[in-house]
Amino acid sequence: MTGQMTVPGALTTDLYEVSMALAYLREDMTGEAVFSLFVRKLPPHRGFLVAAGLESALSYLEGLRVGASEAAAFAEALHRPVEDLEPMRGLEFTGEVRAVPEGRIVLAGEPLLEVTAPLPQAQLVETCLLNQLSHQTAVASKAARCVLAAGGRPVVDFSLRRTHGVEAGLRMARLGALVGFAGTSNVAASGAYGIPAVGTMAHSFVEAYEDEEAAFRAFARVHPGPVTFLVDTYDTEKGVRTAARVLRDLGYGPGCAVRLDSGDLGELALRARRILDGAGLEEVRITASGGLDEYGVDRLVRSGAPIDVYAVGTRVGVSADAPYLDSAYKLVSYDGRPVMKLSAAKVTAPGAKQVFRGPGFADVVALREEEPPPGAEPLLETVMTGGRRVAAPATPAAARARFETDLARLPDEARRVVDPVPPRPTASGPLSRLTAEVRSRIEERVSGGRAAAG
């Protein structure tokens, strides 16, 4: 389908993943490994994250295969004879994936995804899985905050022209739909994902005509029915009056709009509303755009600006204030042995896990085999076994339903656009005890090694 995103292949990885996978294969370290992908801490000014990127990650895992050409590319990158990479020939992903479905709200320290697979496979896929989930979760979370800020008013995606590449633009449109955006300007994304296409006109269209009124009338002739006129090319108030005159002359009303793209959007919206209402065009809407994100939308909504639709673009498409997540993909078990990392500020918890969500987002990070506390539900679901999905790819509509359900339950202080307070998950008793045991075992081994060296 036109506009569908490409699926990354085996070469979409960091070189050290290849080096480690090859070493594991040569050393016959192919036992079952469990890796956990999580976000260490929320970015500043975030009260929650929206899980996203799982569907593209699963497509990558299903298509992963190291063939002759991939082995040759690995060999060249490592400056080694291609024969040395023979152990990697034919490698595919045959493991299990448990993950939080797209659209669910998650918190820091909670696994978004856990991979259980032979160690070389689970290691090789680290880079691409982090890439897919980190970027899309960051953008989806930013977009979700725009929906919150708009307070029920439609939000649409205008980000394509400034996202970091065409693929990122497609992802932004899909993620916007996932959290409740009403449409996108991205025609390819509209066709690929069934998202309503929206758009108006550019200043260049107005400038190309002798005067503003001629431009508006020409646009209406070519696009009969509801139209939106961009009114701030020259003088905004005059532009609104001209738009009102053209709309009234043509008998246009419901579904039509004027768009404000610059200046004091709140004050200009008030003036535009007065002009439109005075012309008997109470049903003509006002759309605002121009550098907006959740902070700008929140200010306008709180000010009482009579804006009906918010178009967000650059700042949301690149998640400008939080463009990355402090995400990690860490080994938590190998060959039945729980493991953990003790590096300063980067300690990990051992063992395969589950997250149980209780009322009011009283989340508990637990070991996989634990029973849920009363009234709690597990977040991680089995989405892949034997290297294949267990169900058809989820649609943006299904993810949106999950998001809306979680959002309704999220505490008010976490929903705030300004100075949110996120819920804090806790560790279960069994996980805490296992963590202490594994830490003690490692520290004893390390201290014993130091003593022997001394």
QUIHU-V384643 format. One record per residue. N is the residue number from 1. PSI is psi in radians with two decimals (NA if undefined). Layout:
# QUIHU-V384643
n = [N | N]
psi = [PSI | PSI]
This chain:
# QUIHU-V384643
n = [1 | 2 | 3 | 4 | 5 | 6 | 7 | 8 | 9 | 10 | 11 | 12 | 13 | 14 | 15 | 16 | 17 | 18 | 19 | 20 | 21 | 22 | 23 | 24 | 25 | 26 | 27 | 28 | 29 | 30 | 31 | 32 | 33 | 34 | 35 | 36 | 37 | 38 | 39 | 40 | 41 | 42 | 43 | 44 | 45 | 46 | 47 | 48 | 49 | 50 | 51 | 52 | 53 | 54 | 55 | 56 | 57 | 58 | 59 | 60 | 61 | 62 | 63 | 64 | 65 | 66 | 67 | 68 | 69 | 70 | 71 | 72 | 73 | 74 | 75 | 76 | 77 | 78 | 79 | 80 | 81 | 82 | 83 | 84 | 85 | 86 | 87 | 88 | 89 | 90 | 91 | 92 | 93 | 94 | 95 | 96 | 97 | 98 | 99 | 100 | 101 | 102 | 103 | 104 | 105 | 106 | 107 | 108 | 109 | 110 | 111 | 112 | 113 | 114 | 115 | 116 | 117 | 118 | 119 | 120 | 121 | 122 | 123 | 124 | 125 | 126 | 127 | 128 | 129 | 130 | 131 | 132 | 133 | 134 | 135 | 136 | 137 | 138 | 139 | 140 | 141 | 142 | 143 | 144 | 145 | 146 | 147 | 148 | 149 | 150 | 151 | 152 | 153 | 154 | 155 | 156 | 157 | 158 | 159 | 160 | 161 | 162 | 163 | 164 | 165 | 166 | 167 | 168 | 169 | 170 | 171 | 172 | 173 | 174 | 175 | 176 | 177 | 178 | 179 | 180 | 181 | 182 | 183 | 184 | 185 | 186 | 187 | 188 | 189 | 190 | 191 | 192 | 193 | 194 | 195 | 196 | 197 | 198 | 199 | 200 | 201 | 202 | 203 | 204 | 205 | 206 | 207 | 208 | 209 | 210 | 211 | 212 | 213 | 214 | 215 | 216 | 217 | 218 | 219 | 220 | 221 | 222 | 223 | 224 | 225 | 226 | 227 | 228 | 229 | 230 | 231 | 232 | 233 | 234 | 235 | 236 | 237 | 238 | 239 | 240 | 241 | 242 | 243 | 244 | 245 | 246 | 247 | 248 | 249 | 250 | 251 | 252 | 253 | 254 | 255 | 256 | 257 | 258 | 259 | 260 | 261 | 262 | 263 | 264 | 265 | 266 | 267 | 268 | 269 | 270 | 271 | 272 | 273 | 274 | 275 | 276 | 277 | 278 | 279 | 280 | 281 | 282 | 283 | 284 | 285 | 286 | 287 | 288 | 289 | 290 | 291 | 292 | 293 | 294 | 295 | 296 | 297 | 298 | 299 | 300 | 301 | 302 | 303 | 304 | 305 | 306 | 307 | 308 | 309 | 310 | 311 | 312 | 313 | 314 | 315 | 316 | 317 | 318 | 319 | 320 | 321 | 322 | 323 | 324 | 325 | 326 | 327 | 328 | 329 | 330 | 331 | 332 | 333 | 334 | 335 | 336 | 337 | 338 | 339 | 340 | 341 | 342 | 343 | 344 | 345 | 346 | 347 | 348 | 349 | 350 | 351 | 352 | 353 | 354 | 355 | 356 | 357 | 358 | 359 | 360 | 361 | 362 | 363 | 364 | 365 | 366 | 367 | 368 | 369 | 370 | 371 | 372 | 373 | 374 | 375 | 376 | 377 | 378 | 379 | 380 | 381 | 382 | 383 | 384 | 385 | 386 | 387 | 388 | 389 | 390 | 391 | 392 | 393 | 394 | 395 | 396 | 397 | 398 | 399 | 400 | 401 | 402 | 403 | 404 | 405 | 406 | 407 | 408 | 409 | 410 | 411 | 412 | 413 | 414 | 415 | 416 | 417 | 418 | 419 | 420 | 421 | 422 | 423 | 424 | 425 | 426 | 427 | 428 | 429 | 430 | 431 | 432 | 433 | 434 | 435 | 436 | 437 | 438 | 439 | 440 | 441 | 442 | 443 | 444 | 445 | 446 | 447 | 448 | 449 | 450 | 451 | 452 | 453 | 454]
psi = [2.41 | 2.33 | -0.10 | 2.53 | 2.59 | 2.63 | 2.19 | 2.71 | -2.91 | -0.48 | -0.18 | 1.33 | 2.89 | 2.65 | -0.62 | -0.39 | -0.71 | -0.78 | -0.77 | -0.77 | -0.73 | -0.73 | -0.74 | -0.76 | -0.76 | -0.53 | 0.09 | 0.62 | 1.36 | 0.35 | 3.01 | 2.22 | 2.56 | 2.15 | 2.43 | 2.26 | 2.16 | 2.94 | 2.16 | -0.83 | 2.66 | 2.59 | 2.81 | 2.52 | 0.54 | 2.33 | -0.11 | 2.95 | 2.72 | 2.07 | 2.22 | 2.77 | -0.09 | -0.74 | -0.75 | -0.56 | -0.73 | -0.64 | -0.70 | -0.82 | -0.68 | -0.60 | -0.02 | 2.21 | 2.28 | 1.79 | -2.90 | -0.75 | -0.67 | -0.72 | -0.69 | -0.70 | -0.71 | -0.77 | -0.75 | -0.73 | -0.58 | -0.06 | 0.82 | 2.75 | 2.53 | -0.45 | -0.50 | -0.40 | 0.12 | -0.64 | -0.37 | -0.22 | 2.28 | -0.02 | 2.27 | 2.92 | 2.10 | 0.23 | -2.92 | 2.53 | 2.26 | 2.36 | 2.81 | 2.16 | 2.63 | 2.47 | -0.33 | 2.57 | 2.34 | 2.91 | 2.97 | 2.49 | -0.07 | 2.27 | 2.25 | -0.51 | 2.51 | 2.33 | 2.28 | 2.01 | 2.90 | 2.43 | -0.80 | -0.70 | -0.87 | -0.54 | -0.77 | -0.52 | -0.04 | -0.93 | -0.82 | -0.66 | -0.75 | -0.72 | -0.83 | -0.83 | -0.65 | -0.89 | -0.84 | -0.60 | -0.69 | -0.80 | -0.74 | -0.65 | -0.69 | -0.79 | -0.66 | -0.64 | -0.53 | -0.72 | -0.74 | -0.80 | -0.61 | -0.29 | 0.75 | -0.20 | 2.55 | 2.46 | 2.36 | 2.74 | 2.08 | 0.53 | -0.24 | -0.72 | -0.33 | 0.18 | 2.87 | 1.16 | 2.80 | -0.71 | -0.72 | -0.61 | -0.73 | -0.75 | -0.73 | -0.76 | -0.77 | -0.75 | -0.61 | -0.78 | -0.61 | -0.61 | 0.12 | 0.19 | 2.60 | -0.24 | 3.09 | 2.61 | -0.19 | 1.84 | -0.71 | -0.75 | -0.63 | -0.80 | -0.65 | -0.60 | 0.07 | 0.58 | 2.34 | 2.31 | 2.36 | 2.72 | 2.87 | -1.94 | 2.88 | 2.88 | -0.54 | -0.58 | -0.77 | -0.75 | -0.48 | -0.33 | 2.83 | -0.65 | 2.96 | -0.73 | -0.70 | -0.68 | -0.79 | -0.75 | -0.67 | -0.73 | -0.74 | -0.61 | -0.71 | -0.50 | 1.28 | 2.63 | -2.81 | 2.27 | 2.76 | 2.19 | 2.31 | 2.07 | 0.10 | 0.48 | -0.68 | -1.35 | 2.07 | -0.83 | -0.74 | -0.64 | -0.72 | -0.73 | -0.71 | -0.78 | -0.73 | -0.72 | -0.78 | -0.78 | -0.72 | -0.74 | -0.64 | -0.11 | 0.41 | 2.56 | -1.74 | 2.38 | -0.34 | 2.82 | 2.83 | 2.58 | 2.28 | 2.27 | 0.00 | 2.92 | -2.87 | 1.63 | -0.61 | -0.85 | -0.75 | -0.60 | -0.69 | -0.80 | -0.74 | -0.72 | -0.72 | -0.74 | -0.81 | -0.78 | -0.66 | -0.43 | 0.13 | 0.39 | 0.88 | -0.42 | -0.13 | 2.26 | 2.88 | 2.16 | 2.40 | 2.45 | -3.12 | 1.43 | 0.40 | 2.52 | -2.84 | -0.53 | -0.79 | -0.75 | -0.76 | -0.77 | -0.74 | -0.74 | -0.77 | -0.50 | -0.19 | 0.29 | 2.32 | 1.06 | 2.29 | -0.55 | 2.39 | 2.21 | 2.09 | 2.57 | -1.86 | -0.96 | -0.54 | -0.75 | -0.48 | 0.10 | 1.09 | -0.70 | -0.23 | 1.26 | -0.01 | 2.87 | 2.54 | 1.23 | 2.76 | 2.70 | 1.81 | 2.48 | 2.20 | -0.18 | 2.44 | 2.21 | 0.69 | -0.01 | 2.03 | 2.41 | 2.82 | 2.87 | 2.41 | 0.17 | 2.52 | 2.28 | 0.08 | 0.57 | 2.42 | 2.83 | 2.42 | 2.84 | 2.63 | 2.51 | 2.93 | 2.68 | 2.20 | 2.20 | 2.08 | 3.10 | 2.47 | 0.42 | 0.68 | 1.33 | 2.47 | 2.13 | 2.11 | 3.03 | 2.65 | -0.67 | -0.06 | 2.67 | 2.54 | 2.54 | 2.78 | 2.28 | 0.09 | 2.75 | 2.54 | 2.48 | -0.67 | 2.30 | 2.65 | 2.05 | -0.17 | 2.33 | 2.53 | 0.48 | 0.20 | 2.55 | 2.62 | -0.17 | 2.88 | 2.70 | 2.42 | 2.56 | 2.75 | -0.57 | -0.71 | -0.72 | -0.66 | -0.67 | -0.71 | -0.75 | -0.81 | -0.63 | -0.82 | -0.71 | -0.65 | -0.43 | -0.20 | 2.35 | 2.56 | -0.67 | -0.42 | -0.40 | -0.26 | 2.45 | -0.71 | 2.26 | 0.95 | 2.74 | 1.89 | 2.61 | 2.68 | 1.98 | 2.70 | 2.83 | 2.49 | 2.86 | -0.87 | -0.68 | -0.73 | -0.72 | -0.73 | -0.71 | -0.78 | -0.71 | -0.81 | -0.71 | -0.81 | -0.75 | -0.76 | -0.78 | -0.66 | -0.74 | -0.76 | -0.79 | -0.62 | -0.67 | -0.66 | -0.71 | -0.73 | -0.66 | -0.57 | NA]
